[in-house]
Amino acid sequence: MKQHNFSAGPAILPAAVLKEAAKAVVNYQGMGLSLLELSHRGPEFTAILEEANALMRELLELPEDYHVLWMSGGASSQFFLVPMNLLKEGEVAAYTDTGTWADKAIKEAKAFGKVEVIASSKPENYTYLPKLSNISKEAKYLHLTSNNTIYGTQWAKFPKSLVPLVCDMSSDFLSRPIDIHSFGLIYAGAQKNLGPAGVTAVIVREDMLGTVDRHLPSMLDYRNFIKENSMYNTPPVYPIYVSMLTLRWIKKNGGLKGMQRKNKAKAALLYQEIDRNPLFKAVVTNPADRSLMNVCFVMAEGYEGLEKEFLQVCKANGMSGLAGHRSVGGFRASIYNAMPKSSVQALVDLMADFARKKQA
């Protein structure tokens, strides 16, 4: 039976990428050695890293003063690394509280400077994106979470700001074109649209660094990773390799504009069924705030008792990862770049068939 992987992460990867990555584990480029065994200082990995950097620069159209870093620790480590590297004690950073991960980032940042939460949707369980106002010109940066995996909201357009944007793009990185000039720093855990868990991509503009006077431990200083081309210590070799293959795949499939077209089509297909089907309703009611990556929905009023049964039907039909996060319940279909439209169509057909049977 064909499997449809709707997991929120670690998430689906392109089939072509998985095939190539599997070969490299056993015998990399006919060397008779696994990629897992090769020195990160050797010419083979150097070529991988350089290609990954070049592809990232090309796809994001990065100017020369932006650096590509490959780090460990996930996006959660960036919650403290960002203010540690960018924010002087006494300086102000503006944050938006639009989900669980944004809330965690706020808590970490408070250890390094003054944090102003300028907008929050927390009182209504993060089911919408708040309007932004009062962005202080004195703020060092404005921190956003571009896509909220748990609740299914996404900034369709990034707010205009007089201060640099710093953005956690973990769950929609490389899913659409962006105006890089608005951003001082972007970070993203790889395990949604880029690669396997174990590596985090950081894009940082040169002028954001070198302004703090606190001691920065060597492994926590972005400048050391820039100077050593992400090899200050042994980098996560295999996750970077798989990420490089994924970057190749994105380029081959139309780049970020190509990803955006496909993601819009998939999301429109699924949201249309949710809004049409009497058994289901969307968690995020305002279409402008709905995520193209994580489609969150629940049983409609009067049908709540069917939730477990629907999940069982999904499992029986080869659909995994559809249970919603425990803080929301219901269902979550994560439809990242690598998710084929055919899998979304299969889910839509199943939802329609389930409703027909229950209303017969």
HUJO-V396587 format. One record per helix or strand of 2 or more residues. SS is the DSSP state (H for helix, E for strand). FROM is the first residue (numbers start at 0). TO is the last residue. Records with the same first field share a line. If there is no record, write none. Layout:
SS->FROM-TO  FROM-TO
This chain:
E->3-4  65-70  91-96  113-119  141-144  146-147  152-153  164-167  182-188  199-204  279-281  293-298  318-319  330-333
H->14-25  27-29  34-36  42-59  73-85  99-108  121-123  179-181  205-207  217-219  221-226  236-251  254-275  286-288  303-315  340-358
